[in-house]
Amino acid sequence: VSGTCAKWFNSAEVQFGHAGAKSGAADESAEAKLQALREAGAVVPASFETFGAAIEEKFNAMVAAGDLVPAPDVEPQVLPDDLNSAIKAGAVRKATNI
């Protein structure tokens, strides 16, 4: 996401991300990489704000096409309020202190 602002900075002075990514040529820019992903068929949202909607749209399309069968929701376990209550209820066992 941050790489798309690279065109407004001098690439010799700014480093993006922990790996020190830089882009000097137009075909190395974030925009060029995003376009290549689109052309390859990847879902590329227009912005970070539209990421969730893009994933939901693709998910729903895959379900409608029969390419994906959603797993049923699983009811989560009820967690005890604290460790002592859990030990007394037999939900967990006490460490053996070896």
HELIX and SHEET records of a PDB file:
HELIX    1   1 SER A    2  TRP A    8  5                                   7    
HELIX    2   2 ALA A   26  GLU A   28  5                                   3    
HELIX    3   3 ALA A   30  GLU A   39  1                                  10    
HELIX    4   4 PHE A   48  THR A   50  5                                   3    
HELIX    5   5 PHE A   51  ALA A   65  1                                  15    
HELIX    6   6 LEU A   83  ALA A   89  1                                   7    
END                                                                             
